């Protein structure tokens, strides 16, 4: 106990010494420093001053480059949301999750594999749209043939056409009514802020319909296995333990990945 008190006393003294040292430094550096004007010989003291001025040199090209960098960083930040929401990624990744849940393998394939497959399938499906955006917006902008506003409008047009082709009329009408847009004669009359949520809802609807169709054969296997186990008196044995190998076997024999991915890609054409 005595040794503990001595150690605590030393620690307190160290802390007090540090506080005194910090206070001394603060007092020294907070004291104003004056310089003597030796040129006039008057012995007057003039305090040192530090002025920081931010000026614009009128270089519009540098300002434009700064805005372009800021716009590029903003686009890079929003790129994941753009890829997920305005492309075929949503439908594909939801359907793949339904496939994994229907088979009963909750962690196989892993999430990284499913997301990676969905990304590459999205690139495959969206390649015509990406090519059109590149030809009509990015290349003319890089060649200084069109302005940034014209490039944005030209780049949005093929994406809007893709979304409009996959959007359900009921969902589009819902958001048009919410936005109080009454006169729509062409796709150009539909605001982008209305088209994007309509497209997302339609994609979720289509993905859930496909997921339901995928579940049907696997549910039948679960029902057959559960009925067989109950008739044999094995009520304590989980049916999913027995049905999972049969579902995997059915998926392999039917060439499930080829069947599902092929028909899923065809839904966009």
GUBANU-211911 format. One record per residue (C-alpha): y, z, x; residue in one letter. Coordinates in Angstrom, 1 decimal. Example, Ala and Ser with C-alpha at 12.3 -4.5 7.8 and 13.67 -1.06 7.14 Angstrom:
BEGIN
+--------+--------+--------+--------+
|      v |      w |      u | residu |
+--------+--------+--------+--------+
|   -4.5 |    7.8 |   12.3 |      A |
|   -1.1 |    7.1 |   13.7 |      S |
+--------+--------+--------+--------+
//
This chain:
BEGIN
+--------+--------+--------+--------+
|      v |      w |      u | residu |
+--------+--------+--------+--------+
|    0.0 |    0.0 |    0.0 |      X |
|    2.4 |    0.8 |    2.9 |      X |
|    1.6 |   -2.5 |    4.6 |      X |
|    2.4 |   -4.3 |    1.3 |      X |
|    5.7 |   -2.6 |    1.0 |      X |
|    6.6 |   -3.4 |    4.6 |      X |
|    5.7 |   -7.1 |    4.0 |      X |
|    7.8 |   -7.2 |    0.8 |      X |
|   10.7 |   -5.6 |    2.6 |      X |
|   10.6 |   -8.4 |    5.3 |      X |
|   10.5 |  -11.1 |    2.6 |      X |
|   13.5 |   -9.6 |    0.9 |      X |
|   15.4 |   -9.5 |    4.2 |      X |
|   14.5 |  -13.2 |    4.8 |      X |
|   15.8 |  -14.2 |    1.4 |      X |
|   19.0 |  -12.3 |    1.9 |      X |
|   19.5 |  -13.9 |    5.3 |      X |
|   19.1 |  -17.4 |    3.8 |      X |
|   21.5 |  -16.6 |    1.0 |      X |
|   24.1 |  -15.4 |    3.5 |      X |
|   23.6 |  -18.6 |    5.6 |      X |
|   24.0 |  -20.9 |    2.6 |      X |
|   27.1 |  -19.0 |    1.4 |      X |
|   28.7 |  -19.4 |    4.9 |      X |
|   28.0 |  -23.1 |    5.0 |      X |
|   29.4 |  -23.6 |    1.5 |      X |
|   32.6 |  -21.7 |    2.4 |      X |
|   33.0 |  -23.8 |    5.6 |      X |
|   32.5 |  -27.2 |    4.0 |      X |
|   34.5 |  -26.4 |    0.9 |      X |
|   37.7 |  -25.5 |    2.9 |      X |
|   40.1 |  -28.5 |    2.8 |      X |
|   40.6 |  -30.3 |    6.2 |      X |
|   44.1 |  -31.4 |    7.2 |      X |
|   45.2 |  -33.8 |    9.8 |      X |
|   48.5 |  -33.6 |   11.7 |      X |
|   50.8 |  -36.6 |   11.5 |      X |
|   51.4 |  -37.0 |   15.3 |      X |
|   53.3 |  -40.3 |   14.8 |      X |
|   56.3 |  -38.7 |   13.1 |      X |
|   56.1 |  -35.5 |   15.1 |      X |
|   57.1 |  -33.5 |   12.1 |      X |
|   54.0 |  -31.4 |   12.2 |      X |
|   53.4 |  -32.0 |    8.6 |      X |
|   49.8 |  -31.8 |    7.3 |      X |
|   48.4 |  -34.7 |    5.2 |      X |
|   45.1 |  -34.1 |    3.5 |      X |
|   42.4 |  -36.7 |    4.1 |      X |
|   41.6 |  -38.8 |    1.1 |      X |
|   38.7 |  -41.1 |    0.3 |      X |
|   39.4 |  -43.9 |   -2.2 |      X |
|   36.5 |  -45.9 |   -3.7 |      X |
|   37.6 |  -49.0 |   -5.6 |      X |
|   35.3 |  -51.5 |   -7.4 |      X |
|   37.0 |  -54.9 |   -7.5 |      X |
|   35.8 |  -58.3 |   -8.8 |      X |
|   36.3 |  -61.2 |   -6.5 |      X |
|   36.3 |  -63.6 |   -9.4 |      X |
|   33.1 |  -65.3 |   -8.2 |      X |
|   31.5 |  -66.4 |  -11.5 |      X |
|   28.4 |  -67.6 |   -9.8 |      X |
|   27.5 |  -64.2 |   -8.4 |      X |
|   28.2 |  -62.7 |  -11.9 |      X |
|   25.9 |  -65.3 |  -13.5 |      X |
|   23.2 |  -64.5 |  -11.0 |      X |
|   23.4 |  -60.8 |  -11.7 |      X |
|   23.1 |  -61.4 |  -15.4 |      X |
|   20.1 |  -63.7 |  -14.8 |      X |
|   18.4 |  -61.0 |  -12.8 |      X |
|   19.1 |  -58.5 |  -15.5 |      X |
|   17.8 |  -60.8 |  -18.2 |      X |
|   14.7 |  -61.5 |  -16.1 |      X |
|   14.0 |  -57.8 |  -15.7 |      X |
|   14.4 |  -57.3 |  -19.4 |      X |
|   11.9 |  -60.1 |  -20.1 |      X |
|    9.4 |  -58.7 |  -17.6 |      X |
|    9.7 |  -55.2 |  -19.3 |      X |
|    9.1 |  -56.7 |  -22.8 |      X |
|    6.4 |  -59.2 |  -21.6 |      X |
|    3.4 |  -57.0 |  -22.7 |      X |
|    4.8 |  -56.6 |  -26.2 |      X |
|    5.6 |  -60.3 |  -26.5 |      X |
|    2.1 |  -61.3 |  -25.4 |      X |
|    0.5 |  -58.9 |  -27.8 |      X |
|    2.7 |  -59.5 |  -30.8 |      X |
|    3.5 |  -63.2 |  -30.9 |      X |
|    0.2 |  -64.7 |  -29.6 |      X |
|   -3.4 |  -64.7 |  -30.5 |      X |
|   -4.1 |  -61.5 |  -28.5 |      X |
|   -4.0 |  -59.2 |  -31.5 |      X |
|   -6.7 |  -60.9 |  -33.5 |      X |
|   -9.0 |  -61.4 |  -30.5 |      X |
|   -8.8 |  -57.8 |  -29.2 |      X |
|   -9.4 |  -56.3 |  -32.7 |      X |
|  -12.4 |  -58.5 |  -33.3 |      X |
|  -13.9 |  -57.6 |  -29.9 |      X |
|  -13.5 |  -53.9 |  -30.7 |      X |
|  -15.2 |  -54.5 |  -34.0 |      X |
|  -18.1 |  -56.2 |  -32.2 |      X |
|  -18.6 |  -53.2 |  -29.9 |      X |
|  -18.4 |  -50.7 |  -32.7 |      X |
|  -20.9 |  -52.7 |  -34.9 |      X |
|  -23.5 |  -52.8 |  -32.1 |      X |
|  -23.0 |  -49.1 |  -31.5 |      X |
|  -22.2 |  -49.2 |  -27.8 |      X |
|  -18.9 |  -47.3 |  -27.9 |      X |
|  -18.1 |  -47.8 |  -24.2 |      X |
|  -19.9 |  -51.0 |  -23.4 |      X |
|  -18.2 |  -53.4 |  -22.6 |      X |
|  -15.5 |  -51.2 |  -21.2 |      X |
|  -11.9 |  -51.5 |  -22.5 |      X |
|  -10.9 |  -53.3 |  -19.3 |      X |
|  -13.4 |  -56.0 |  -19.9 |      X |
|  -12.4 |  -56.4 |  -23.5 |      X |
|   -8.7 |  -56.6 |  -22.7 |      X |
|   -9.3 |  -59.0 |  -19.8 |      X |
|  -11.4 |  -61.3 |  -22.0 |      X |
|   -8.8 |  -61.2 |  -24.7 |      X |
|   -6.1 |  -62.1 |  -22.2 |      X |
|   -7.9 |  -65.1 |  -20.9 |      X |
|   -8.8 |  -66.3 |  -24.4 |      X |
|   -5.2 |  -65.9 |  -25.3 |      X |
|   -4.2 |  -68.1 |  -22.4 |      X |
|   -6.7 |  -70.7 |  -23.4 |      X |
|   -5.6 |  -70.8 |  -27.0 |      X |
|   -1.9 |  -70.6 |  -26.2 |      X |
|   -2.0 |  -73.2 |  -23.4 |      X |
|   -0.6 |  -76.0 |  -25.6 |      X |
|    2.3 |  -73.8 |  -26.7 |      X |
|    3.0 |  -72.6 |  -23.2 |      X |
|    3.0 |  -76.2 |  -22.0 |      X |
|    5.5 |  -77.2 |  -24.7 |      X |
|    7.7 |  -74.2 |  -23.8 |      X |
|    7.6 |  -75.2 |  -20.2 |      X |
|    8.5 |  -78.9 |  -20.9 |      X |
|   11.2 |  -78.3 |  -23.4 |      X |
|   12.8 |  -75.1 |  -22.2 |      X |
|   12.0 |  -73.9 |  -18.7 |      X |
|   12.1 |  -77.2 |  -16.8 |      X |
|   15.4 |  -78.4 |  -18.3 |      X |
|   16.9 |  -75.0 |  -17.7 |      X |
|   15.9 |  -75.0 |  -14.1 |      X |
|   17.3 |  -78.4 |  -13.7 |      X |
|   20.6 |  -77.3 |  -15.3 |      X |
|   20.2 |  -79.8 |  -18.1 |      X |
|   20.6 |  -77.3 |  -20.9 |      X |
|   22.2 |  -73.9 |  -21.3 |      X |
|   20.4 |  -70.6 |  -21.6 |      X |
|   21.1 |  -70.5 |  -25.4 |      X |
|   19.6 |  -73.9 |  -25.8 |      X |
|   16.6 |  -73.0 |  -23.7 |      X |
|   15.9 |  -69.9 |  -25.8 |      X |
|   16.1 |  -71.9 |  -29.0 |      X |
|   13.9 |  -74.7 |  -27.5 |      X |
|   11.4 |  -72.1 |  -26.2 |      X |
|   11.2 |  -70.2 |  -29.5 |      X |
|   10.5 |  -73.3 |  -31.6 |      X |
|    6.8 |  -73.9 |  -30.5 |      X |
|    6.1 |  -70.2 |  -30.7 |      X |
|    7.5 |  -70.0 |  -34.2 |      X |
|    5.5 |  -73.1 |  -35.2 |      X |
|    2.3 |  -71.4 |  -33.9 |      X |
|    3.1 |  -68.1 |  -35.8 |      X |
|    4.0 |  -70.0 |  -39.0 |      X |
|    0.7 |  -71.8 |  -38.9 |      X |
|   -1.3 |  -68.6 |  -38.7 |      X |
|    0.8 |  -66.5 |  -41.1 |      X |
|   -0.4 |  -65.8 |  -44.7 |      X |
|    2.0 |  -66.9 |  -47.4 |      X |
|    1.8 |  -63.5 |  -49.1 |      X |
|    2.8 |  -61.6 |  -46.0 |      X |
|    5.6 |  -64.0 |  -45.3 |      X |
|    6.9 |  -63.6 |  -48.9 |      X |
|    6.8 |  -59.8 |  -48.6 |      X |
|    9.1 |  -59.7 |  -45.6 |      X |
|   11.4 |  -62.3 |  -47.0 |      X |
|   11.8 |  -60.2 |  -50.1 |      X |
|   12.4 |  -57.1 |  -47.9 |      X |
|   15.0 |  -59.0 |  -45.8 |      X |
|   16.6 |  -60.3 |  -49.1 |      X |
|   16.2 |  -64.0 |  -48.0 |      X |
|   16.0 |  -66.1 |  -51.1 |      X |
|   16.6 |  -69.7 |  -50.1 |      X |
|   13.9 |  -71.0 |  -47.8 |      X |
|   13.4 |  -74.8 |  -47.7 |      X |
|   12.0 |  -75.1 |  -44.1 |      X |
|   10.6 |  -73.1 |  -41.3 |      X |
|   14.1 |  -73.2 |  -39.7 |      X |
|   15.4 |  -71.1 |  -42.7 |      X |
|   12.9 |  -68.2 |  -41.8 |      X |
|   14.5 |  -65.7 |  -39.4 |      X |
|   12.4 |  -64.8 |  -36.4 |      X |
|   12.7 |  -61.1 |  -37.3 |      X |
|   10.9 |  -61.9 |  -40.5 |      X |
|    8.3 |  -64.3 |  -39.0 |      X |
|    7.1 |  -61.9 |  -36.3 |      X |
|    6.0 |  -59.0 |  -38.5 |      X |
|    4.6 |  -61.4 |  -41.1 |      X |
|    2.5 |  -62.9 |  -38.3 |      X |
|    1.3 |  -59.5 |  -37.1 |      X |
|    0.2 |  -58.4 |  -40.5 |      X |
|   -1.6 |  -61.7 |  -41.1 |      X |
|   -3.4 |  -61.4 |  -37.8 |      X |
|   -4.6 |  -57.9 |  -38.6 |      X |
|   -5.8 |  -59.0 |  -42.0 |      X |
|   -7.7 |  -61.9 |  -40.5 |      X |
|   -9.2 |  -59.7 |  -37.8 |      X |
|  -10.4 |  -57.1 |  -40.3 |      X |
|  -12.0 |  -59.9 |  -42.4 |      X |
|  -13.9 |  -61.2 |  -39.4 |      X |
|  -14.8 |  -57.6 |  -38.4 |      X |
|  -16.3 |  -57.0 |  -41.8 |      X |
|  -18.5 |  -60.2 |  -41.6 |      X |
|  -19.6 |  -59.1 |  -38.1 |      X |
|  -20.7 |  -55.6 |  -39.4 |      X |
|  -22.9 |  -57.0 |  -42.2 |      X |
|  -26.1 |  -57.8 |  -40.2 |      X |
|  -25.9 |  -54.7 |  -38.1 |      X |
|  -25.5 |  -52.5 |  -41.2 |      X |
|  -28.6 |  -54.1 |  -42.6 |      X |
|  -30.5 |  -53.1 |  -39.5 |      X |
|  -29.2 |  -49.5 |  -39.8 |      X |
|  -30.3 |  -49.3 |  -43.4 |      X |
|  -33.8 |  -50.7 |  -42.7 |      X |
|  -34.3 |  -48.3 |  -39.8 |      X |
|  -33.0 |  -45.3 |  -41.8 |      X |
|  -35.3 |  -46.1 |  -44.7 |      X |
|  -38.3 |  -46.5 |  -42.4 |      X |
|  -37.6 |  -43.1 |  -40.7 |      X |
|  -37.2 |  -41.4 |  -44.1 |      X |
|  -40.5 |  -42.8 |  -45.4 |      X |
|  -42.2 |  -41.6 |  -42.2 |      X |
|  -40.7 |  -38.2 |  -42.6 |      X |
|  -38.7 |  -38.3 |  -39.5 |      X |
|  -35.4 |  -37.2 |  -41.1 |      X |
|  -34.4 |  -35.2 |  -38.0 |      X |
|  -34.3 |  -38.3 |  -35.8 |      X |
|  -30.9 |  -40.0 |  -35.7 |      X |
|  -31.3 |  -43.6 |  -37.1 |      X |
|  -28.6 |  -44.9 |  -34.7 |      X |
|  -30.8 |  -44.0 |  -31.7 |      X |
|  -33.6 |  -46.2 |  -33.0 |      X |
|  -31.4 |  -49.0 |  -34.5 |      X |
|  -29.3 |  -49.6 |  -31.4 |      X |
|  -32.0 |  -51.4 |  -29.4 |      X |
|  -32.8 |  -53.6 |  -32.4 |      X |
|  -29.1 |  -54.4 |  -32.8 |      X |
|  -28.7 |  -55.3 |  -29.2 |      X |
|  -31.9 |  -57.5 |  -29.4 |      X |
|  -30.5 |  -59.3 |  -32.5 |      X |
|  -27.2 |  -59.9 |  -30.7 |      X |
|  -29.0 |  -61.4 |  -27.7 |      X |
|  -31.4 |  -63.6 |  -29.8 |      X |
|  -28.5 |  -64.9 |  -31.9 |      X |
|  -26.4 |  -65.6 |  -28.7 |      X |
|  -23.8 |  -63.3 |  -30.1 |      X |
|  -21.0 |  -63.8 |  -27.6 |      X |
|  -21.2 |  -67.6 |  -27.8 |      X |
|  -21.3 |  -67.4 |  -31.6 |      X |
|  -18.4 |  -64.9 |  -32.0 |      X |
|  -16.1 |  -66.2 |  -29.3 |      X |
|  -16.6 |  -69.8 |  -30.4 |      X |
|  -15.9 |  -69.2 |  -34.0 |      X |
|  -13.1 |  -66.9 |  -33.2 |      X |
|  -11.3 |  -69.5 |  -31.1 |      X |
|  -11.9 |  -72.1 |  -33.8 |      X |
|  -10.0 |  -70.0 |  -36.3 |      X |
|   -6.7 |  -70.9 |  -34.5 |      X |
|   -7.2 |  -74.6 |  -34.8 |      X |
+--------+--------+--------+--------+
//
